[in-house]
């Protein structure tokens, strides 16, 4: 369990970075995050120009585009909280994790960043728009698929990690910090 202030705290940590080429202004809180990181750190295609060019509405007005960006970030934050907290075997339903998240919000940065990168790439690949950015994404669909899933050989060994594996590793690291493993002795008779 966590409150809406926790979602707002994590939502403000990562920004999209400045981009003057899209034709609409974007709020400063979406441009710069409190951590100083941008979503393009998690994947180079996650920039405002690509997102604006692949939204379903052509020439989207500022308010609607900002609402779209807000929804992307909020969904990524909520997904990160569920993956790190709720899906941990050590999660307690009646415990409020808000203060825990507030003490160490930086451990969620990678989970939120990779989650948003995946949803942004999915938006770019599945858009119905027809323009230069969409065309470039369509032409490199196979490359994007590799970047999402990574490369494995015929025996299933990972040759190159994709964003999905990086996200899973980030979730595991965050869970290890919030829910440290407890040393258990299974048998008292060790000799």
MODELLER restraints for C-alpha pairs under 7 A, 6 or more apart:
rsr = mdl.restraints
at = mdl.atoms
rsr.add(forms.Gaussian(group=physical.xy_distance, feature=features.Distance(at['CA:1:A'], at['CA:93:A']), mean=6.32, stdev=0.5))
rsr.add(forms.Gaussian(group=physical.xy_distance, feature=features.Distance(at['CA:1:A'], at['CA:94:A']), mean=6.93, stdev=0.5))
rsr.add(forms.Gaussian(group=physical.xy_distance, feature=features.Distance(at['CA:1:A'], at['CA:95:A']), mean=6.27, stdev=0.5))
rsr.add(forms.Gaussian(group=physical.xy_distance, feature=features.Distance(at['CA:1:A'], at['CA:96:A']), mean=4.93, stdev=0.5))
rsr.add(forms.Gaussian(group=physical.xy_distance, feature=features.Distance(at['CA:1:A'], at['CA:97:A']), mean=5.94, stdev=0.5))
rsr.add(forms.Gaussian(group=physical.xy_distance, feature=features.Distance(at['CA:2:A'], at['CA:96:A']), mean=5.49, stdev=0.5))
rsr.add(forms.Gaussian(group=physical.xy_distance, feature=features.Distance(at['CA:2:A'], at['CA:97:A']), mean=5.38, stdev=0.5))
rsr.add(forms.Gaussian(group=physical.xy_distance, feature=features.Distance(at['CA:2:A'], at['CA:98:A']), mean=4.77, stdev=0.5))
rsr.add(forms.Gaussian(group=physical.xy_distance, feature=features.Distance(at['CA:3:A'], at['CA:98:A']), mean=6.23, stdev=0.5))
rsr.add(forms.Gaussian(group=physical.xy_distance, feature=features.Distance(at['CA:6:A'], at['CA:98:A']), mean=5.83, stdev=0.5))
rsr.add(forms.Gaussian(group=physical.xy_distance, feature=features.Distance(at['CA:6:A'], at['CA:101:A']), mean=6.93, stdev=0.5))
rsr.add(forms.Gaussian(group=physical.xy_distance, feature=features.Distance(at['CA:6:A'], at['CA:102:A']), mean=6.89, stdev=0.5))
rsr.add(forms.Gaussian(group=physical.xy_distance, feature=features.Distance(at['CA:7:A'], at['CA:77:A']), mean=6.40, stdev=0.5))
rsr.add(forms.Gaussian(group=physical.xy_distance, feature=features.Distance(at['CA:7:A'], at['CA:78:A']), mean=6.91, stdev=0.5))
rsr.add(forms.Gaussian(group=physical.xy_distance, feature=features.Distance(at['CA:10:A'], at['CA:77:A']), mean=6.49, stdev=0.5))
rsr.add(forms.Gaussian(group=physical.xy_distance, feature=features.Distance(at['CA:10:A'], at['CA:105:A']), mean=6.59, stdev=0.5))
rsr.add(forms.Gaussian(group=physical.xy_distance, feature=features.Distance(at['CA:11:A'], at['CA:73:A']), mean=6.16, stdev=0.5))
rsr.add(forms.Gaussian(group=physical.xy_distance, feature=features.Distance(at['CA:11:A'], at['CA:74:A']), mean=6.21, stdev=0.5))
rsr.add(forms.Gaussian(group=physical.xy_distance, feature=features.Distance(at['CA:11:A'], at['CA:77:A']), mean=6.33, stdev=0.5))
rsr.add(forms.Gaussian(group=physical.xy_distance, feature=features.Distance(at['CA:12:A'], at['CA:29:A']), mean=6.92, stdev=0.5))
rsr.add(forms.Gaussian(group=physical.xy_distance, feature=features.Distance(at['CA:12:A'], at['CA:33:A']), mean=5.44, stdev=0.5))
rsr.add(forms.Gaussian(group=physical.xy_distance, feature=features.Distance(at['CA:12:A'], at['CA:34:A']), mean=6.08, stdev=0.5))
rsr.add(forms.Gaussian(group=physical.xy_distance, feature=features.Distance(at['CA:13:A'], at['CA:33:A']), mean=4.51, stdev=0.5))
rsr.add(forms.Gaussian(group=physical.xy_distance, feature=features.Distance(at['CA:13:A'], at['CA:34:A']), mean=4.58, stdev=0.5))
rsr.add(forms.Gaussian(group=physical.xy_distance, feature=features.Distance(at['CA:13:A'], at['CA:35:A']), mean=5.04, stdev=0.5))
rsr.add(forms.Gaussian(group=physical.xy_distance, feature=features.Distance(at['CA:14:A'], at['CA:32:A']), mean=6.71, stdev=0.5))
rsr.add(forms.Gaussian(group=physical.xy_distance, feature=features.Distance(at['CA:14:A'], at['CA:33:A']), mean=4.16, stdev=0.5))
rsr.add(forms.Gaussian(group=physical.xy_distance, feature=features.Distance(at['CA:14:A'], at['CA:34:A']), mean=6.60, stdev=0.5))
rsr.add(forms.Gaussian(group=physical.xy_distance, feature=features.Distance(at['CA:14:A'], at['CA:35:A']), mean=6.16, stdev=0.5))
rsr.add(forms.Gaussian(group=physical.xy_distance, feature=features.Distance(at['CA:14:A'], at['CA:36:A']), mean=6.76, stdev=0.5))
rsr.add(forms.Gaussian(group=physical.xy_distance, feature=features.Distance(at['CA:14:A'], at['CA:37:A']), mean=5.28, stdev=0.5))
rsr.add(forms.Gaussian(group=physical.xy_distance, feature=features.Distance(at['CA:14:A'], at['CA:38:A']), mean=5.34, stdev=0.5))
rsr.add(forms.Gaussian(group=physical.xy_distance, feature=features.Distance(at['CA:14:A'], at['CA:39:A']), mean=6.55, stdev=0.5))
rsr.add(forms.Gaussian(group=physical.xy_distance, feature=features.Distance(at['CA:15:A'], at['CA:30:A']), mean=5.11, stdev=0.5))
rsr.add(forms.Gaussian(group=physical.xy_distance, feature=features.Distance(at['CA:15:A'], at['CA:31:A']), mean=4.76, stdev=0.5))
rsr.add(forms.Gaussian(group=physical.xy_distance, feature=features.Distance(at['CA:15:A'], at['CA:32:A']), mean=4.36, stdev=0.5))
rsr.add(forms.Gaussian(group=physical.xy_distance, feature=features.Distance(at['CA:15:A'], at['CA:33:A']), mean=4.35, stdev=0.5))
rsr.add(forms.Gaussian(group=physical.xy_distance, feature=features.Distance(at['CA:15:A'], at['CA:37:A']), mean=6.48, stdev=0.5))
rsr.add(forms.Gaussian(group=physical.xy_distance, feature=features.Distance(at['CA:15:A'], at['CA:38:A']), mean=4.75, stdev=0.5))
rsr.add(forms.Gaussian(group=physical.xy_distance, feature=features.Distance(at['CA:15:A'], at['CA:39:A']), mean=6.29, stdev=0.5))
rsr.add(forms.Gaussian(group=physical.xy_distance, feature=features.Distance(at['CA:16:A'], at['CA:30:A']), mean=6.05, stdev=0.5))
rsr.add(forms.Gaussian(group=physical.xy_distance, feature=features.Distance(at['CA:16:A'], at['CA:31:A']), mean=4.89, stdev=0.5))
rsr.add(forms.Gaussian(group=physical.xy_distance, feature=features.Distance(at['CA:16:A'], at['CA:32:A']), mean=6.66, stdev=0.5))
rsr.add(forms.Gaussian(group=physical.xy_distance, feature=features.Distance(at['CA:16:A'], at['CA:38:A']), mean=5.16, stdev=0.5))
rsr.add(forms.Gaussian(group=physical.xy_distance, feature=features.Distance(at['CA:16:A'], at['CA:39:A']), mean=5.43, stdev=0.5))
rsr.add(forms.Gaussian(group=physical.xy_distance, feature=features.Distance(at['CA:16:A'], at['CA:47:A']), mean=6.19, stdev=0.5))
rsr.add(forms.Gaussian(group=physical.xy_distance, feature=features.Distance(at['CA:16:A'], at['CA:48:A']), mean=6.53, stdev=0.5))
rsr.add(forms.Gaussian(group=physical.xy_distance, feature=features.Distance(at['CA:17:A'], at['CA:31:A']), mean=4.59, stdev=0.5))
rsr.add(forms.Gaussian(group=physical.xy_distance, feature=features.Distance(at['CA:17:A'], at['CA:32:A']), mean=5.92, stdev=0.5))
rsr.add(forms.Gaussian(group=physical.xy_distance, feature=features.Distance(at['CA:17:A'], at['CA:38:A']), mean=5.69, stdev=0.5))
rsr.add(forms.Gaussian(group=physical.xy_distance, feature=features.Distance(at['CA:18:A'], at['CA:31:A']), mean=5.62, stdev=0.5))
rsr.add(forms.Gaussian(group=physical.xy_distance, feature=features.Distance(at['CA:19:A'], at['CA:48:A']), mean=6.32, stdev=0.5))
rsr.add(forms.Gaussian(group=physical.xy_distance, feature=features.Distance(at['CA:19:A'], at['CA:49:A']), mean=6.89, stdev=0.5))
rsr.add(forms.Gaussian(group=physical.xy_distance, feature=features.Distance(at['CA:21:A'], at['CA:49:A']), mean=6.69, stdev=0.5))
rsr.add(forms.Gaussian(group=physical.xy_distance, feature=features.Distance(at['CA:22:A'], at['CA:49:A']), mean=5.37, stdev=0.5))
rsr.add(forms.Gaussian(group=physical.xy_distance, feature=features.Distance(at['CA:22:A'], at['CA:52:A']), mean=6.89, stdev=0.5))
rsr.add(forms.Gaussian(group=physical.xy_distance, feature=features.Distance(at['CA:24:A'], at['CA:62:A']), mean=5.63, stdev=0.5))
rsr.add(forms.Gaussian(group=physical.xy_distance, feature=features.Distance(at['CA:25:A'], at['CA:62:A']), mean=6.34, stdev=0.5))
rsr.add(forms.Gaussian(group=physical.xy_distance, feature=features.Distance(at['CA:26:A'], at['CA:62:A']), mean=6.75, stdev=0.5))
rsr.add(forms.Gaussian(group=physical.xy_distance, feature=features.Distance(at['CA:26:A'], at['CA:66:A']), mean=6.47, stdev=0.5))
rsr.add(forms.Gaussian(group=physical.xy_distance, feature=features.Distance(at['CA:39:A'], at['CA:46:A']), mean=6.05, stdev=0.5))
rsr.add(forms.Gaussian(group=physical.xy_distance, feature=features.Distance(at['CA:39:A'], at['CA:113:A']), mean=5.79, stdev=0.5))
rsr.add(forms.Gaussian(group=physical.xy_distance, feature=features.Distance(at['CA:40:A'], at['CA:46:A']), mean=4.95, stdev=0.5))
rsr.add(forms.Gaussian(group=physical.xy_distance, feature=features.Distance(at['CA:40:A'], at['CA:47:A']), mean=6.01, stdev=0.5))
rsr.add(forms.Gaussian(group=physical.xy_distance, feature=features.Distance(at['CA:42:A'], at['CA:113:A']), mean=5.87, stdev=0.5))
rsr.add(forms.Gaussian(group=physical.xy_distance, feature=features.Distance(at['CA:42:A'], at['CA:114:A']), mean=5.84, stdev=0.5))
rsr.add(forms.Gaussian(group=physical.xy_distance, feature=features.Distance(at['CA:42:A'], at['CA:117:A']), mean=6.41, stdev=0.5))
rsr.add(forms.Gaussian(group=physical.xy_distance, feature=features.Distance(at['CA:43:A'], at['CA:117:A']), mean=6.07, stdev=0.5))
rsr.add(forms.Gaussian(group=physical.xy_distance, feature=features.Distance(at['CA:46:A'], at['CA:117:A']), mean=6.24, stdev=0.5))
rsr.add(forms.Gaussian(group=physical.xy_distance, feature=features.Distance(at['CA:46:A'], at['CA:120:A']), mean=6.44, stdev=0.5))
rsr.add(forms.Gaussian(group=physical.xy_distance, feature=features.Distance(at['CA:50:A'], at['CA:133:A']), mean=6.42, stdev=0.5))
rsr.add(forms.Gaussian(group=physical.xy_distance, feature=features.Distance(at['CA:53:A'], at['CA:133:A']), mean=6.34, stdev=0.5))
rsr.add(forms.Gaussian(group=physical.xy_distance, feature=features.Distance(at['CA:54:A'], at['CA:123:A']), mean=6.84, stdev=0.5))
rsr.add(forms.Gaussian(group=physical.xy_distance, feature=features.Distance(at['CA:54:A'], at['CA:124:A']), mean=5.57, stdev=0.5))
rsr.add(forms.Gaussian(group=physical.xy_distance, feature=features.Distance(at['CA:54:A'], at['CA:127:A']), mean=5.74, stdev=0.5))
rsr.add(forms.Gaussian(group=physical.xy_distance, feature=features.Distance(at['CA:54:A'], at['CA:129:A']), mean=6.18, stdev=0.5))
rsr.add(forms.Gaussian(group=physical.xy_distance, feature=features.Distance(at['CA:54:A'], at['CA:134:A']), mean=6.36, stdev=0.5))
rsr.add(forms.Gaussian(group=physical.xy_distance, feature=features.Distance(at['CA:55:A'], at['CA:127:A']), mean=6.82, stdev=0.5))
rsr.add(forms.Gaussian(group=physical.xy_distance, feature=features.Distance(at['CA:56:A'], at['CA:127:A']), mean=6.50, stdev=0.5))
rsr.add(forms.Gaussian(group=physical.xy_distance, feature=features.Distance(at['CA:56:A'], at['CA:128:A']), mean=6.48, stdev=0.5))
rsr.add(forms.Gaussian(group=physical.xy_distance, feature=features.Distance(at['CA:56:A'], at['CA:129:A']), mean=6.21, stdev=0.5))
rsr.add(forms.Gaussian(group=physical.xy_distance, feature=features.Distance(at['CA:72:A'], at['CA:116:A']), mean=6.78, stdev=0.5))
rsr.add(forms.Gaussian(group=physical.xy_distance, feature=features.Distance(at['CA:73:A'], at['CA:116:A']), mean=6.69, stdev=0.5))
rsr.add(forms.Gaussian(group=physical.xy_distance, feature=features.Distance(at['CA:76:A'], at['CA:112:A']), mean=5.42, stdev=0.5))
rsr.add(forms.Gaussian(group=physical.xy_distance, feature=features.Distance(at['CA:76:A'], at['CA:115:A']), mean=5.52, stdev=0.5))
rsr.add(forms.Gaussian(group=physical.xy_distance, feature=features.Distance(at['CA:76:A'], at['CA:116:A']), mean=5.31, stdev=0.5))
rsr.add(forms.Gaussian(group=physical.xy_distance, feature=features.Distance(at['CA:77:A'], at['CA:112:A']), mean=5.49, stdev=0.5))
rsr.add(forms.Gaussian(group=physical.xy_distance, feature=features.Distance(at['CA:80:A'], at['CA:111:A']), mean=5.64, stdev=0.5))
rsr.add(forms.Gaussian(group=physical.xy_distance, feature=features.Distance(at['CA:80:A'], at['CA:112:A']), mean=5.55, stdev=0.5))
rsr.add(forms.Gaussian(group=physical.xy_distance, feature=features.Distance(at['CA:83:A'], at['CA:171:A']), mean=6.72, stdev=0.5))
rsr.add(forms.Gaussian(group=physical.xy_distance, feature=features.Distance(at['CA:84:A'], at['CA:171:A']), mean=5.52, stdev=0.5))
rsr.add(forms.Gaussian(group=physical.xy_distance, feature=features.Distance(at['CA:84:A'], at['CA:174:A']), mean=6.45, stdev=0.5))
rsr.add(forms.Gaussian(group=physical.xy_distance, feature=features.Distance(at['CA:84:A'], at['CA:175:A']), mean=5.63, stdev=0.5))
rsr.add(forms.Gaussian(group=physical.xy_distance, feature=features.Distance(at['CA:85:A'], at['CA:91:A']), mean=6.05, stdev=0.5))
rsr.add(forms.Gaussian(group=physical.xy_distance, feature=features.Distance(at['CA:88:A'], at['CA:175:A']), mean=6.94, stdev=0.5))
rsr.add(forms.Gaussian(group=physical.xy_distance, feature=features.Distance(at['CA:90:A'], at['CA:179:A']), mean=6.57, stdev=0.5))
rsr.add(forms.Gaussian(group=physical.xy_distance, feature=features.Distance(at['CA:107:A'], at['CA:174:A']), mean=5.59, stdev=0.5))
rsr.add(forms.Gaussian(group=physical.xy_distance, feature=features.Distance(at['CA:108:A'], at['CA:174:A']), mean=6.75, stdev=0.5))
rsr.add(forms.Gaussian(group=physical.xy_distance, feature=features.Distance(at['CA:110:A'], at['CA:170:A']), mean=6.01, stdev=0.5))
rsr.add(forms.Gaussian(group=physical.xy_distance, feature=features.Distance(at['CA:111:A'], at['CA:167:A']), mean=5.79, stdev=0.5))
rsr.add(forms.Gaussian(group=physical.xy_distance, feature=features.Distance(at['CA:111:A'], at['CA:170:A']), mean=5.58, stdev=0.5))
rsr.add(forms.Gaussian(group=physical.xy_distance, feature=features.Distance(at['CA:111:A'], at['CA:171:A']), mean=6.03, stdev=0.5))
rsr.add(forms.Gaussian(group=physical.xy_distance, feature=features.Distance(at['CA:114:A'], at['CA:163:A']), mean=6.51, stdev=0.5))
rsr.add(forms.Gaussian(group=physical.xy_distance, feature=features.Distance(at['CA:114:A'], at['CA:167:A']), mean=5.56, stdev=0.5))
rsr.add(forms.Gaussian(group=physical.xy_distance, feature=features.Distance(at['CA:115:A'], at['CA:167:A']), mean=6.91, stdev=0.5))
rsr.add(forms.Gaussian(group=physical.xy_distance, feature=features.Distance(at['CA:124:A'], at['CA:134:A']), mean=6.66, stdev=0.5))
rsr.add(forms.Gaussian(group=physical.xy_distance, feature=features.Distance(at['CA:124:A'], at['CA:137:A']), mean=6.57, stdev=0.5))
rsr.add(forms.Gaussian(group=physical.xy_distance, feature=features.Distance(at['CA:125:A'], at['CA:137:A']), mean=6.27, stdev=0.5))
rsr.add(forms.Gaussian(group=physical.xy_distance, feature=features.Distance(at['CA:125:A'], at['CA:138:A']), mean=6.41, stdev=0.5))
rsr.add(forms.Gaussian(group=physical.xy_distance, feature=features.Distance(at['CA:125:A'], at['CA:141:A']), mean=6.86, stdev=0.5))
rsr.add(forms.Gaussian(group=physical.xy_distance, feature=features.Distance(at['CA:146:A'], at['CA:162:A']), mean=6.72, stdev=0.5))
rsr.add(forms.Gaussian(group=physical.xy_distance, feature=features.Distance(at['CA:147:A'], at['CA:162:A']), mean=4.87, stdev=0.5))
rsr.add(forms.Gaussian(group=physical.xy_distance, feature=features.Distance(at['CA:147:A'], at['CA:163:A']), mean=6.22, stdev=0.5))
rsr.add(forms.Gaussian(group=physical.xy_distance, feature=features.Distance(at['CA:148:A'], at['CA:162:A']), mean=4.83, stdev=0.5))
rsr.add(forms.Gaussian(group=physical.xy_distance, feature=features.Distance(at['CA:148:A'], at['CA:163:A']), mean=4.86, stdev=0.5))
rsr.add(forms.Gaussian(group=physical.xy_distance, feature=features.Distance(at['CA:148:A'], at['CA:164:A']), mean=5.75, stdev=0.5))
rsr.add(forms.Gaussian(group=physical.xy_distance, feature=features.Distance(at['CA:149:A'], at['CA:162:A']), mean=4.71, stdev=0.5))
rsr.add(forms.Gaussian(group=physical.xy_distance, feature=features.Distance(at['CA:149:A'], at['CA:163:A']), mean=6.60, stdev=0.5))
rsr.add(forms.Gaussian(group=physical.xy_distance, feature=features.Distance(at['CA:149:A'], at['CA:164:A']), mean=5.89, stdev=0.5))
rsr.add(forms.Gaussian(group=physical.xy_distance, feature=features.Distance(at['CA:150:A'], at['CA:160:A']), mean=5.21, stdev=0.5))
rsr.add(forms.Gaussian(group=physical.xy_distance, feature=features.Distance(at['CA:150:A'], at['CA:161:A']), mean=4.60, stdev=0.5))
rsr.add(forms.Gaussian(group=physical.xy_distance, feature=features.Distance(at['CA:150:A'], at['CA:162:A']), mean=3.72, stdev=0.5))
rsr.add(forms.Gaussian(group=physical.xy_distance, feature=features.Distance(at['CA:151:A'], at['CA:158:A']), mean=5.95, stdev=0.5))
rsr.add(forms.Gaussian(group=physical.xy_distance, feature=features.Distance(at['CA:151:A'], at['CA:159:A']), mean=5.32, stdev=0.5))
rsr.add(forms.Gaussian(group=physical.xy_distance, feature=features.Distance(at['CA:151:A'], at['CA:160:A']), mean=4.95, stdev=0.5))
rsr.add(forms.Gaussian(group=physical.xy_distance, feature=features.Distance(at['CA:151:A'], at['CA:161:A']), mean=6.66, stdev=0.5))
rsr.add(forms.Gaussian(group=physical.xy_distance, feature=features.Distance(at['CA:152:A'], at['CA:158:A']), mean=4.36, stdev=0.5))
rsr.add(forms.Gaussian(group=physical.xy_distance, feature=features.Distance(at['CA:152:A'], at['CA:159:A']), mean=5.24, stdev=0.5))
rsr.add(forms.Gaussian(group=physical.xy_distance, feature=features.Distance(at['CA:153:A'], at['CA:159:A']), mean=6.73, stdev=0.5))
